[in-house]
């Protein structure tokens, strides 16, 4: 199995570079036909969220929809997909930042009881604990 980098997902979602976008669409189409699967790490998802928000100024709703769409693609194996699903669900009904929620749900899925933070906003979530 091979993993995909953030820039492939950006080209797929935004298609800001037509030549590279076509390569990614072909790669994904071929993967569907051949039954291939590509790995998407949590780090790639976090970077993707940042790029879509900071560089492309996408709304939270658009970002949630994009990641939800990626999470539903059989050719992509999202790391900790259950935690990602929970974070997406929580983000839709709350004002918490999606990266914070991904950190929290991934940490809990690895056996942590909470995430220590100085972030006052994040600390309002039940999976965070504000440090001093």
ABEGO torsion letter per residue (X at the ends): XBBBBAAAAAAAAAGABAAAAAAAAAAAAAAAAAGBBBBBBAAAAAAAAAAAAAAAGBBAAAAAAAAAAAAABAABBBBGAAAAAAAAAAAAABABBAAAAAAAAAAAAAGBABBBBABAAAAABAABBBBX
